[in-house]
Amino acid sequence: MAEYDFREVEERWQRRWDEDGTYRVDLDDPRPPYYVLSMYPYPSGPAHQGHIRNYTSATCSSGTARCRATPY
């Protein structure tokens, strides 16, 4: 098995993200800030319905706001 060269992989992806502007921030965005916060996952046991409820609601809320291009 070939050895994983993390430096080569990191450099390649960071260069691509920089070229594509993946993490570029528009500081002149007229929209007010909008934050969706949810608790971080932590190893408290196997996944259960509570995990699904918490993370699904945050995903749906942030996705809806992004699709509308304005927070609600």
PDB file of N, H, CA, C and O in Angstrom:
ATOM      1  N   MET A   1       0.848  -1.179   0.000  1.00  0.00           N
ATOM      2  CA  MET A   1       0.000   0.000   0.000  1.00  0.00           C
ATOM      3  C   MET A   1       0.894   1.244   0.000  1.00  0.00           C
ATOM      4  O   MET A   1       1.867   1.324   0.750  1.00  0.00           O
ATOM      5  N   ALA A   2       0.550   2.199  -0.845  1.00  0.00           N
ATOM      6  H   ALA A   2      -0.241   2.133  -1.455  1.00  0.00           H
ATOM      7  CA  ALA A   2       1.333   3.423  -0.943  1.00  0.00           C
ATOM      8  C   ALA A   2       1.125   4.279   0.307  1.00  0.00           C
ATOM      9  O   ALA A   2       0.066   4.254   0.935  1.00  0.00           O
ATOM     10  N   GLU A   3       2.145   5.018   0.638  1.00  0.00           N
ATOM     11  H   GLU A   3       3.005   5.039   0.128  1.00  0.00           H
ATOM     12  CA  GLU A   3       2.071   5.897   1.804  1.00  0.00           C
ATOM     13  C   GLU A   3       1.287   7.161   1.434  1.00  0.00           C
ATOM     14  O   GLU A   3       1.446   7.704   0.340  1.00  0.00           O
ATOM     15  N   TYR A   4       0.456   7.612   2.340  1.00  0.00           N
ATOM     16  H   TYR A   4       0.326   7.171   3.229  1.00  0.00           H
ATOM     17  CA  TYR A   4      -0.373   8.803   2.124  1.00  0.00           C
ATOM     18  C   TYR A   4       0.473  10.046   2.337  1.00  0.00           C
ATOM     19  O   TYR A   4       0.999  10.271   3.427  1.00  0.00           O
ATOM     20  N   ASP A   5       0.601  10.851   1.292  1.00  0.00           N
ATOM     21  H   ASP A   5       0.174  10.669   0.406  1.00  0.00           H
ATOM     22  CA  ASP A   5       1.385  12.083   1.372  1.00  0.00           C
ATOM     23  C   ASP A   5       0.439  13.251   1.640  1.00  0.00           C
ATOM     24  O   ASP A   5      -0.055  13.889   0.710  1.00  0.00           O
ATOM     25  N   PHE A   6       0.195  13.520   2.915  1.00  0.00           N
ATOM     26  H   PHE A   6       0.596  13.002   3.670  1.00  0.00           H
ATOM     27  CA  PHE A   6      -0.769  14.557   3.277  1.00  0.00           C
ATOM     28  C   PHE A   6      -0.341  15.941   2.815  1.00  0.00           C
ATOM     29  O   PHE A   6      -1.197  16.772   2.509  1.00  0.00           O
ATOM     30  N   ARG A   7       0.943  16.210   2.757  1.00  0.00           N
ATOM     31  H   ARG A   7       1.638  15.535   3.006  1.00  0.00           H
ATOM     32  CA  ARG A   7       1.393  17.539   2.327  1.00  0.00           C
ATOM     33  C   ARG A   7       0.995  17.806   0.870  1.00  0.00           C
ATOM     34  O   ARG A   7       0.524  18.894   0.540  1.00  0.00           O
ATOM     35  N   GLU A   8       1.186  16.819   0.017  1.00  0.00           N
ATOM     36  H   GLU A   8       1.569  15.935   0.285  1.00  0.00           H
ATOM     37  CA  GLU A   8       0.822  16.970  -1.395  1.00  0.00           C
ATOM     38  C   GLU A   8      -0.681  17.158  -1.544  1.00  0.00           C
ATOM     39  O   GLU A   8      -1.128  18.001  -2.322  1.00  0.00           O
ATOM     40  N   VAL A   9      -1.453  16.389  -0.813  1.00  0.00           N
ATOM     41  H   VAL A   9      -1.090  15.704  -0.181  1.00  0.00           H
ATOM     42  CA  VAL A   9      -2.910  16.474  -0.890  1.00  0.00           C
ATOM     43  C   VAL A   9      -3.388  17.825  -0.362  1.00  0.00           C
ATOM     44  O   VAL A   9      -4.221  18.476  -0.993  1.00  0.00           O
ATOM     45  N   GLU A  10      -2.872  18.246   0.781  1.00  0.00           N
ATOM     46  H   GLU A  10      -2.196  17.717   1.293  1.00  0.00           H
ATOM     47  CA  GLU A  10      -3.276  19.533   1.362  1.00  0.00           C
ATOM     48  C   GLU A  10      -2.926  20.687   0.433  1.00  0.00           C
ATOM     49  O   GLU A  10      -3.748  21.576   0.211  1.00  0.00           O
ATOM     50  N   GLU A  11      -1.725  20.680  -0.106  1.00  0.00           N
ATOM     51  H   GLU A  11      -1.057  19.958   0.074  1.00  0.00           H
ATOM     52  CA  GLU A  11      -1.315  21.766  -1.004  1.00  0.00           C
ATOM     53  C   GLU A  11      -2.194  21.816  -2.248  1.00  0.00           C
ATOM     54  O   GLU A  11      -2.580  22.897  -2.690  1.00  0.00           O
ATOM     55  N   ARG A  12      -2.511  20.661  -2.811  1.00  0.00           N
ATOM     56  H   ARG A  12      -2.197  19.783  -2.451  1.00  0.00           H
ATOM     57  CA  ARG A  12      -3.340  20.600  -4.019  1.00  0.00           C
ATOM     58  C   ARG A  12      -4.735  21.162  -3.743  1.00  0.00           C
ATOM     59  O   ARG A  12      -5.235  21.986  -4.510  1.00  0.00           O
ATOM     60  N   TRP A  13      -5.365  20.721  -2.651  1.00  0.00           N
ATOM     61  H   TRP A  13      -4.960  20.052  -2.028  1.00  0.00           H
ATOM     62  CA  TRP A  13      -6.717  21.188  -2.359  1.00  0.00           C
ATOM     63  C   TRP A  13      -6.736  22.644  -1.934  1.00  0.00           C
ATOM     64  O   TRP A  13      -7.648  23.379  -2.311  1.00  0.00           O
ATOM     65  N   GLN A  14      -5.771  23.071  -1.173  1.00  0.00           N
ATOM     66  H   GLN A  14      -5.030  22.474  -0.867  1.00  0.00           H
ATOM     67  CA  GLN A  14      -5.748  24.477  -0.769  1.00  0.00           C
ATOM     68  C   GLN A  14      -5.557  25.385  -1.981  1.00  0.00           C
ATOM     69  O   GLN A  14      -6.150  26.462  -2.042  1.00  0.00           O
ATOM     70  N   ARG A  15      -4.741  24.969  -2.941  1.00  0.00           N
ATOM     71  H   ARG A  15      -4.259  24.095  -2.892  1.00  0.00           H
ATOM     72  CA  ARG A  15      -4.548  25.743  -4.167  1.00  0.00           C
ATOM     73  C   ARG A  15      -5.871  25.819  -4.950  1.00  0.00           C
ATOM     74  O   ARG A  15      -6.243  26.882  -5.447  1.00  0.00           O
ATOM     75  N   ARG A  16      -6.566  24.695  -5.051  1.00  0.00           N
ATOM     76  H   ARG A  16      -6.264  23.832  -4.647  1.00  0.00           H
ATOM     77  CA  ARG A  16      -7.848  24.682  -5.784  1.00  0.00           C
ATOM     78  C   ARG A  16      -8.876  25.560  -5.092  1.00  0.00           C
ATOM     79  O   ARG A  16      -9.575  26.332  -5.749  1.00  0.00           O
ATOM     80  N   TRP A  17      -8.977  25.449  -3.770  1.00  0.00           N
ATOM     81  H   TRP A  17      -8.409  24.821  -3.236  1.00  0.00           H
ATOM     82  CA  TRP A  17      -9.945  26.270  -3.042  1.00  0.00           C
ATOM     83  C   TRP A  17      -9.636  27.751  -3.202  1.00  0.00           C
ATOM     84  O   TRP A  17     -10.547  28.573  -3.296  1.00  0.00           O
ATOM     85  N   ASP A  18      -8.359  28.090  -3.234  1.00  0.00           N
ATOM     86  H   ASP A  18      -7.618  27.422  -3.158  1.00  0.00           H
ATOM     87  CA  ASP A  18      -7.968  29.481  -3.406  1.00  0.00           C
ATOM     88  C   ASP A  18      -8.334  29.970  -4.807  1.00  0.00           C
ATOM     89  O   ASP A  18      -8.855  31.074  -4.966  1.00  0.00           O
ATOM     90  N   GLU A  19      -8.061  29.146  -5.821  1.00  0.00           N
ATOM     91  H   GLU A  19      -7.638  28.249  -5.692  1.00  0.00           H
ATOM     92  CA  GLU A  19      -8.399  29.518  -7.203  1.00  0.00           C
ATOM     93  C   GLU A  19      -9.905  29.650  -7.407  1.00  0.00           C
ATOM     94  O   GLU A  19     -10.359  30.558  -8.102  1.00  0.00           O
ATOM     95  N   ASP A  20     -10.673  28.758  -6.811  1.00  0.00           N
ATOM     96  H   ASP A  20     -10.304  28.020  -6.247  1.00  0.00           H
ATOM     97  CA  ASP A  20     -12.129  28.776  -6.960  1.00  0.00           C
ATOM     98  C   ASP A  20     -12.813  29.802  -6.062  1.00  0.00           C
ATOM     99  O   ASP A  20     -13.990  30.103  -6.260  1.00  0.00           O
ATOM    100  N   GLY A  21     -12.102  30.340  -5.087  1.00  0.00           N
ATOM    101  H   GLY A  21     -11.146  30.096  -4.926  1.00  0.00           H
ATOM    102  CA  GLY A  21     -12.704  31.285  -4.149  1.00  0.00           C
ATOM    103  C   GLY A  21     -13.677  30.622  -3.191  1.00  0.00           C
ATOM    104  O   GLY A  21     -14.624  31.248  -2.715  1.00  0.00           O
ATOM    105  N   THR A  22     -13.437  29.359  -2.916  1.00  0.00           N
ATOM    106  H   THR A  22     -12.668  28.850  -3.302  1.00  0.00           H
ATOM    107  CA  THR A  22     -14.359  28.586  -2.086  1.00  0.00           C
ATOM    108  C   THR A  22     -14.606  29.232  -0.729  1.00  0.00           C
ATOM    109  O   THR A  22     -15.745  29.257  -0.264  1.00  0.00           O
ATOM    110  N   TYR A  23     -13.587  29.743  -0.096  1.00  0.00           N
ATOM    111  H   TYR A  23     -12.662  29.722  -0.474  1.00  0.00           H
ATOM    112  CA  TYR A  23     -13.737  30.304   1.244  1.00  0.00           C
ATOM    113  C   TYR A  23     -13.561  31.819   1.263  1.00  0.00           C
ATOM    114  O   TYR A  23     -13.266  32.404   2.305  1.00  0.00           O
ATOM    115  N   ARG A  24     -13.742  32.444   0.114  1.00  0.00           N
ATOM    116  H   ARG A  24     -13.982  31.969  -0.733  1.00  0.00           H
ATOM    117  CA  ARG A  24     -13.642  33.895   0.038  1.00  0.00           C
ATOM    118  C   ARG A  24     -14.887  34.513   0.663  1.00  0.00           C
ATOM    119  O   ARG A  24     -15.996  34.025   0.447  1.00  0.00           O
ATOM    120  N   VAL A  25     -14.718  35.559   1.418  1.00  0.00           N
ATOM    121  H   VAL A  25     -13.817  35.956   1.594  1.00  0.00           H
ATOM    122  CA  VAL A  25     -15.822  36.211   2.123  1.00  0.00           C
ATOM    123  C   VAL A  25     -16.068  37.582   1.514  1.00  0.00           C
ATOM    124  O   VAL A  25     -15.134  38.350   1.283  1.00  0.00           O
ATOM    125  N   ASP A  26     -17.341  37.879   1.255  1.00  0.00           N
ATOM    126  H   ASP A  26     -18.099  37.255   1.443  1.00  0.00           H
ATOM    127  CA  ASP A  26     -17.737  39.190   0.748  1.00  0.00           C
ATOM    128  C   ASP A  26     -18.101  40.066   1.946  1.00  0.00           C
ATOM    129  O   ASP A  26     -19.170  39.912   2.536  1.00  0.00           O
ATOM    130  N   LEU A  27     -17.213  40.974   2.293  1.00  0.00           N
ATOM    131  H   LEU A  27     -16.345  41.099   1.814  1.00  0.00           H
ATOM    132  CA  LEU A  27     -17.449  41.821   3.464  1.00  0.00           C
ATOM    133  C   LEU A  27     -18.446  42.939   3.177  1.00  0.00           C
ATOM    134  O   LEU A  27     -18.876  43.631   4.100  1.00  0.00           O
ATOM    135  N   ASP A  28     -18.818  43.126   1.917  1.00  0.00           N
ATOM    136  H   ASP A  28     -18.468  42.564   1.167  1.00  0.00           H
ATOM    137  CA  ASP A  28     -19.794  44.158   1.555  1.00  0.00           C
ATOM    138  C   ASP A  28     -21.195  43.588   1.400  1.00  0.00           C
ATOM    139  O   ASP A  28     -22.056  44.241   0.811  1.00  0.00           O
ATOM    140  N   ASP A  29     -21.443  42.407   1.904  1.00  0.00           N
ATOM    141  H   ASP A  29     -20.744  41.876   2.382  1.00  0.00           H
ATOM    142  CA  ASP A  29     -22.756  41.773   1.811  1.00  0.00           C
ATOM    143  C   ASP A  29     -23.766  42.599   2.609  1.00  0.00           C
ATOM    144  O   ASP A  29     -23.570  42.812   3.805  1.00  0.00           O
ATOM    145  N   PRO A  30     -24.839  43.066   1.971  1.00  0.00           N
ATOM    146  CA  PRO A  30     -25.795  43.938   2.659  1.00  0.00           C
ATOM    147  C   PRO A  30     -26.713  43.195   3.640  1.00  0.00           C
ATOM    148  O   PRO A  30     -27.383  43.822   4.461  1.00  0.00           O
ATOM    149  N   ARG A  31     -26.740  41.880   3.554  1.00  0.00           N
ATOM    150  H   ARG A  31     -26.196  41.371   2.888  1.00  0.00           H
ATOM    151  CA  ARG A  31     -27.634  41.121   4.432  1.00  0.00           C
ATOM    152  C   ARG A  31     -27.120  41.125   5.871  1.00  0.00           C
ATOM    153  O   ARG A  31     -25.911  41.114   6.101  1.00  0.00           O
ATOM    154  N   PRO A  32     -28.030  41.140   6.827  1.00  0.00           N
ATOM    155  CA  PRO A  32     -27.590  41.048   8.227  1.00  0.00           C
ATOM    156  C   PRO A  32     -27.040  39.654   8.503  1.00  0.00           C
ATOM    157  O   PRO A  32     -27.424  38.694   7.834  1.00  0.00           O
ATOM    158  N   PRO A  33     -26.150  39.533   9.477  1.00  0.00           N
ATOM    159  CA  PRO A  33     -25.604  38.214   9.800  1.00  0.00           C
ATOM    160  C   PRO A  33     -26.709  37.265  10.253  1.00  0.00           C
ATOM    161  O   PRO A  33     -27.699  37.684  10.852  1.00  0.00           O
ATOM    162  N   TYR A  34     -26.525  35.999   9.961  1.00  0.00           N
ATOM    163  H   TYR A  34     -25.721  35.658   9.475  1.00  0.00           H
ATOM    164  CA  TYR A  34     -27.487  34.976  10.356  1.00  0.00           C
ATOM    165  C   TYR A  34     -26.710  33.764  10.830  1.00  0.00           C
ATOM    166  O   TYR A  34     -25.862  33.244  10.104  1.00  0.00           O
ATOM    167  N   TYR A  35     -26.986  33.321  12.020  1.00  0.00           N
ATOM    168  H   TYR A  35     -27.674  33.744  12.610  1.00  0.00           H
ATOM    169  CA  TYR A  35     -26.260  32.203  12.601  1.00  0.00           C
ATOM    170  C   TYR A  35     -27.219  31.075  12.945  1.00  0.00           C
ATOM    171  O   TYR A  35     -28.311  31.307  13.463  1.00  0.00           O
ATOM    172  N   VAL A  36     -26.808  29.880  12.660  1.00  0.00           N
ATOM    173  H   VAL A  36     -25.920  29.691  12.240  1.00  0.00           H
ATOM    174  CA  VAL A  36     -27.544  28.697  13.083  1.00  0.00           C
ATOM    175  C   VAL A  36     -26.587  27.910  13.962  1.00  0.00           C
ATOM    176  O   VAL A  36     -25.561  27.418  13.493  1.00  0.00           O
ATOM    177  N   LEU A  37     -26.921  27.796  15.216  1.00  0.00           N
ATOM    178  H   LEU A  37     -27.755  28.195  15.597  1.00  0.00           H
ATOM    179  CA  LEU A  37     -26.057  27.097  16.158  1.00  0.00           C
ATOM    180  C   LEU A  37     -26.701  25.812  16.617  1.00  0.00           C
ATOM    181  O   LEU A  37     -27.899  25.770  16.896  1.00  0.00           O
ATOM    182  N   SER A  38     -25.922  24.787  16.692  1.00  0.00           N
ATOM    183  H   SER A  38     -24.949  24.821  16.464  1.00  0.00           H
ATOM    184  CA  SER A  38     -26.390  23.533  17.276  1.00  0.00           C
ATOM    185  C   SER A  38     -25.244  22.974  18.102  1.00  0.00           C
ATOM    186  O   SER A  38     -24.082  23.323  17.894  1.00  0.00           O
ATOM    187  N   MET A  39     -25.576  22.122  19.021  1.00  0.00           N
ATOM    188  H   MET A  39     -26.520  21.837  19.190  1.00  0.00           H
ATOM    189  CA  MET A  39     -24.518  21.581  19.872  1.00  0.00           C
ATOM    190  C   MET A  39     -23.630  20.649  19.064  1.00  0.00           C
ATOM    191  O   MET A  39     -24.086  19.988  18.131  1.00  0.00           O
ATOM    192  N   TYR A  40     -22.373  20.607  19.429  1.00  0.00           N
ATOM    193  H   TYR A  40     -22.003  21.144  20.187  1.00  0.00           H
ATOM    194  CA  TYR A  40     -21.434  19.718  18.759  1.00  0.00           C
ATOM    195  C   TYR A  40     -21.701  18.277  19.172  1.00  0.00           C
ATOM    196  O   TYR A  40     -22.105  18.012  20.304  1.00  0.00           O
ATOM    197  N   PRO A  41     -21.475  17.355  18.253  1.00  0.00           N
ATOM    198  CA  PRO A  41     -21.634  15.952  18.636  1.00  0.00           C
ATOM    199  C   PRO A  41     -20.529  15.551  19.612  1.00  0.00           C
ATOM    200  O   PRO A  41     -19.398  16.027  19.512  1.00  0.00           O
ATOM    201  N   TYR A  42     -20.855  14.704  20.521  1.00  0.00           N
ATOM    202  H   TYR A  42     -21.773  14.318  20.603  1.00  0.00           H
ATOM    203  CA  TYR A  42     -19.865  14.203  21.459  1.00  0.00           C
ATOM    204  C   TYR A  42     -20.178  12.743  21.746  1.00  0.00           C
ATOM    205  O   TYR A  42     -21.335  12.329  21.667  1.00  0.00           O
ATOM    206  N   PRO A  43     -19.177  11.974  22.073  1.00  0.00           N
ATOM    207  CA  PRO A  43     -19.372  10.525  22.243  1.00  0.00           C
ATOM    208  C   PRO A  43     -20.070  10.182  23.550  1.00  0.00           C
ATOM    209  O   PRO A  43     -19.422   9.851  24.543  1.00  0.00           O
ATOM    210  N   SER A  44     -21.385  10.263  23.542  1.00  0.00           N
ATOM    211  H   SER A  44     -21.911  10.532  22.735  1.00  0.00           H
ATOM    212  CA  SER A  44     -22.156   9.941  24.745  1.00  0.00           C
ATOM    213  C   SER A  44     -22.861   8.604  24.608  1.00  0.00           C
ATOM    214  O   SER A  44     -23.667   8.229  25.460  1.00  0.00           O
ATOM    215  N   GLY A  45     -22.557   7.892  23.542  1.00  0.00           N
ATOM    216  H   GLY A  45     -21.903   8.197  22.851  1.00  0.00           H
ATOM    217  CA  GLY A  45     -23.205   6.613  23.295  1.00  0.00           C
ATOM    218  C   GLY A  45     -23.589   6.503  21.842  1.00  0.00           C
ATOM    219  O   GLY A  45     -23.216   7.358  21.038  1.00  0.00           O
ATOM    220  N   PRO A  46     -24.325   5.471  21.485  1.00  0.00           N
ATOM    221  CA  PRO A  46     -24.713   5.299  20.084  1.00  0.00           C
ATOM    222  C   PRO A  46     -25.700   6.373  19.630  1.00  0.00           C
ATOM    223  O   PRO A  46     -26.413   6.964  20.441  1.00  0.00           O
ATOM    224  N   ALA A  47     -25.729   6.615  18.315  1.00  0.00           N
ATOM    225  H   ALA A  47     -25.150   6.135  17.656  1.00  0.00           H
ATOM    226  CA  ALA A  47     -26.650   7.611  17.756  1.00  0.00           C
ATOM    227  C   ALA A  47     -28.099   7.205  18.038  1.00  0.00           C
ATOM    228  O   ALA A  47     -28.434   6.021  18.037  1.00  0.00           O
ATOM    229  N   HIS A  48     -28.944   8.199  18.278  1.00  0.00           N
ATOM    230  H   HIS A  48     -28.672   9.161  18.279  1.00  0.00           H
ATOM    231  CA  HIS A  48     -30.353   7.945  18.555  1.00  0.00           C
ATOM    232  C   HIS A  48     -31.190   9.080  17.973  1.00  0.00           C
ATOM    233  O   HIS A  48     -30.632   9.999  17.374  1.00  0.00           O
ATOM    234  N   GLN A  49     -32.494   9.043  18.128  1.00  0.00           N
ATOM    235  H   GLN A  49     -32.948   8.296  18.614  1.00  0.00           H
ATOM    236  CA  GLN A  49     -33.406  10.025  17.550  1.00  0.00           C
ATOM    237  C   GLN A  49     -33.093  11.455  17.969  1.00  0.00           C
ATOM    238  O   GLN A  49     -33.321  12.384  17.194  1.00  0.00           O
ATOM    239  N   GLY A  50     -32.586  11.646  19.158  1.00  0.00           N
ATOM    240  H   GLY A  50     -32.401  10.891  19.787  1.00  0.00           H
ATOM    241  CA  GLY A  50     -32.237  12.990  19.604  1.00  0.00           C
ATOM    242  C   GLY A  50     -31.162  13.620  18.737  1.00  0.00           C
ATOM    243  O   GLY A  50     -31.204  14.820  18.466  1.00  0.00           O
ATOM    244  N   HIS A  51     -30.199  12.818  18.301  1.00  0.00           N
ATOM    245  H   HIS A  51     -30.164  11.844  18.521  1.00  0.00           H
ATOM    246  CA  HIS A  51     -29.157  13.333  17.417  1.00  0.00           C
ATOM    247  C   HIS A  51     -29.769  13.775  16.087  1.00  0.00           C
ATOM    248  O   HIS A  51     -29.451  14.847  15.573  1.00  0.00           O
ATOM    249  N   ILE A  52     -30.633  12.954  15.549  1.00  0.00           N
ATOM    250  H   ILE A  52     -30.892  12.083  15.967  1.00  0.00           H
ATOM    251  CA  ILE A  52     -31.256  13.265  14.269  1.00  0.00           C
ATOM    252  C   ILE A  52     -32.067  14.553  14.372  1.00  0.00           C
ATOM    253  O   ILE A  52     -31.977  15.413  13.497  1.00  0.00           O
ATOM    254  N   ARG A  53     -32.853  14.691  15.428  1.00  0.00           N
ATOM    255  H   ARG A  53     -32.926  13.992  16.140  1.00  0.00           H
ATOM    256  CA  ARG A  53     -33.675  15.897  15.616  1.00  0.00           C
ATOM    257  C   ARG A  53     -32.803  17.150  15.675  1.00  0.00           C
ATOM    258  O   ARG A  53     -33.084  18.135  14.992  1.00  0.00           O
ATOM    259  N   ASN A  54     -31.761  17.117  16.477  1.00  0.00           N
ATOM    260  H   ASN A  54     -31.532  16.317  17.032  1.00  0.00           H
ATOM    261  CA  ASN A  54     -30.911  18.303  16.645  1.00  0.00           C
ATOM    262  C   ASN A  54     -30.205  18.717  15.362  1.00  0.00           C
ATOM    263  O   ASN A  54     -30.236  19.888  14.985  1.00  0.00           O
ATOM    264  N   TYR A  55     -29.576  17.774  14.698  1.00  0.00           N
ATOM    265  H   TYR A  55     -29.551  16.822  15.004  1.00  0.00           H
ATOM    266  CA  TYR A  55     -28.767  18.127  13.537  1.00  0.00           C
ATOM    267  C   TYR A  55     -29.602  18.350  12.289  1.00  0.00           C
ATOM    268  O   TYR A  55     -29.217  19.149  11.436  1.00  0.00           O
ATOM    269  N   THR A  56     -30.735  17.669  12.154  1.00  0.00           N
ATOM    270  H   THR A  56     -31.048  17.019  12.848  1.00  0.00           H
ATOM    271  CA  THR A  56     -31.596  17.874  10.989  1.00  0.00           C
ATOM    272  C   THR A  56     -32.225  19.255  11.028  1.00  0.00           C
ATOM    273  O   THR A  56     -32.306  19.919   9.995  1.00  0.00           O
ATOM    274  N   SER A  57     -32.669  19.702  12.184  1.00  0.00           N
ATOM    275  H   SER A  57     -32.604  19.162  13.024  1.00  0.00           H
ATOM    276  CA  SER A  57     -33.302  21.018  12.262  1.00  0.00           C
ATOM    277  C   SER A  57     -32.309  22.129  11.934  1.00  0.00           C
ATOM    278  O   SER A  57     -32.668  23.096  11.263  1.00  0.00           O
ATOM    279  N   ALA A  58     -31.076  22.007  12.393  1.00  0.00           N
ATOM    280  H   ALA A  58     -30.784  21.222  12.939  1.00  0.00           H
ATOM    281  CA  ALA A  58     -30.070  23.021  12.078  1.00  0.00           C
ATOM    282  C   ALA A  58     -29.735  23.018  10.595  1.00  0.00           C
ATOM    283  O   ALA A  58     -29.572  24.082   9.997  1.00  0.00           O
ATOM    284  N   THR A  59     -29.632  21.843   9.996  1.00  0.00           N
ATOM    285  H   THR A  59     -29.764  20.979  10.482  1.00  0.00           H
ATOM    286  CA  THR A  59     -29.344  21.733   8.570  1.00  0.00           C
ATOM    287  C   THR A  59     -30.476  22.322   7.739  1.00  0.00           C
ATOM    288  O   THR A  59     -30.225  23.055   6.783  1.00  0.00           O
ATOM    289  N   CYS A  60     -31.709  22.013   8.090  1.00  0.00           N
ATOM    290  H   CYS A  60     -31.914  21.418   8.867  1.00  0.00           H
ATOM    291  CA  CYS A  60     -32.865  22.540   7.347  1.00  0.00           C
ATOM    292  C   CYS A  60     -32.979  24.051   7.499  1.00  0.00           C
ATOM    293  O   CYS A  60     -33.258  24.753   6.528  1.00  0.00           O
ATOM    294  N   SER A  61     -32.766  24.549   8.699  1.00  0.00           N
ATOM    295  H   SER A  61     -32.539  23.978   9.488  1.00  0.00           H
ATOM    296  CA  SER A  61     -32.883  25.979   8.955  1.00  0.00           C
ATOM    297  C   SER A  61     -31.835  26.773   8.178  1.00  0.00           C
ATOM    298  O   SER A  61     -32.161  27.779   7.548  1.00  0.00           O
ATOM    299  N   SER A  62     -30.588  26.331   8.219  1.00  0.00           N
ATOM    300  H   SER A  62     -30.323  25.513   8.731  1.00  0.00           H
ATOM    301  CA  SER A  62     -29.535  27.058   7.504  1.00  0.00           C
ATOM    302  C   SER A  62     -29.695  26.909   5.997  1.00  0.00           C
ATOM    303  O   SER A  62     -29.442  27.860   5.257  1.00  0.00           O
ATOM    304  N   GLY A  63     -30.109  25.736   5.529  1.00  0.00           N
ATOM    305  H   GLY A  63     -30.314  24.963   6.130  1.00  0.00           H
ATOM    306  CA  GLY A  63     -30.309  25.532   4.095  1.00  0.00           C
ATOM    307  C   GLY A  63     -31.429  26.383   3.544  1.00  0.00           C
ATOM    308  O   GLY A  63     -31.309  26.935   2.450  1.00  0.00           O
ATOM    309  N   THR A  64     -32.521  26.498   4.286  1.00  0.00           N
ATOM    310  H   THR A  64     -32.619  26.050   5.175  1.00  0.00           H
ATOM    311  CA  THR A  64     -33.647  27.325   3.855  1.00  0.00           C
ATOM    312  C   THR A  64     -33.239  28.792   3.781  1.00  0.00           C
ATOM    313  O   THR A  64     -33.565  29.481   2.815  1.00  0.00           O
ATOM    314  N   ALA A  65     -32.531  29.266   4.791  1.00  0.00           N
ATOM    315  H   ALA A  65     -32.266  28.707   5.576  1.00  0.00           H
ATOM    316  CA  ALA A  65     -32.089  30.665   4.793  1.00  0.00           C
ATOM    317  C   ALA A  65     -31.149  30.935   3.621  1.00  0.00           C
ATOM    318  O   ALA A  65     -31.214  31.995   3.000  1.00  0.00           O
ATOM    319  N   ARG A  66     -30.282  29.979   3.324  1.00  0.00           N
ATOM    320  H   ARG A  66     -30.230  29.117   3.829  1.00  0.00           H
ATOM    321  CA  ARG A  66     -29.346  30.174   2.217  1.00  0.00           C
ATOM    322  C   ARG A  66     -30.077  30.191   0.871  1.00  0.00           C
ATOM    323  O   ARG A  66     -29.759  31.004   0.003  1.00  0.00           O
ATOM    324  N   CYS A  67     -31.053  29.298   0.695  1.00  0.00           N
ATOM    325  H   CYS A  67     -31.312  28.637   1.400  1.00  0.00           H
ATOM    326  CA  CYS A  67     -31.820  29.262  -0.549  1.00  0.00           C
ATOM    327  C   CYS A  67     -32.621  30.544  -0.739  1.00  0.00           C
ATOM    328  O   CYS A  67     -32.770  31.021  -1.864  1.00  0.00           O
ATOM    329  N   ARG A  68     -33.125  31.091   0.324  1.00  0.00           N
ATOM    330  H   ARG A  68     -33.004  30.703   1.238  1.00  0.00           H
ATOM    331  CA  ARG A  68     -33.894  32.350   0.231  1.00  0.00           C
ATOM    332  C   ARG A  68     -32.971  33.536   0.047  1.00  0.00           C
ATOM    333  O   ARG A  68     -33.427  34.630  -0.287  1.00  0.00           O
ATOM    334  N   ALA A  69     -31.686  33.337   0.259  1.00  0.00           N
ATOM    335  H   ALA A  69     -31.316  32.449   0.530  1.00  0.00           H
ATOM    336  CA  ALA A  69     -30.673  34.385   0.163  1.00  0.00           C
ATOM    337  C   ALA A  69     -30.909  35.514   1.162  1.00  0.00           C
ATOM    338  O   ALA A  69     -30.366  36.609   1.016  1.00  0.00           O
ATOM    339  N   THR A  70     -31.709  35.239   2.157  1.00  0.00           N
ATOM    340  H   THR A  70     -32.150  34.350   2.275  1.00  0.00           H
ATOM    341  CA  THR A  70     -31.938  36.209   3.223  1.00  0.00           C
ATOM    342  C   THR A  70     -32.413  35.465   4.475  1.00  0.00           C
ATOM    343  O   THR A  70     -33.221  34.542   4.374  1.00  0.00           O
ATOM    344  N   PRO A  71     -31.935  35.846   5.614  1.00  0.00           N
ATOM    345  CA  PRO A  71     -32.401  35.165   6.831  1.00  0.00           C
ATOM    346  C   PRO A  71     -33.846  35.511   7.144  1.00  0.00           C
ATOM    347  O   PRO A  71     -34.356  36.540   6.703  1.00  0.00           O
ATOM    348  N   TYR A  72     -34.480  34.677   7.881  1.00  0.00           N
ATOM    349  H   TYR A  72     -34.066  33.840   8.239  1.00  0.00           H
ATOM    350  CA  TYR A  72     -35.855  34.935   8.297  1.00  0.00           C
ATOM    351  C   TYR A  72     -35.948  34.989   9.784  1.00  0.00           C
ATOM    352  O   TYR A  72     -37.032  35.198  10.328  1.00  0.00           O
TER     353      TYR A  72
END
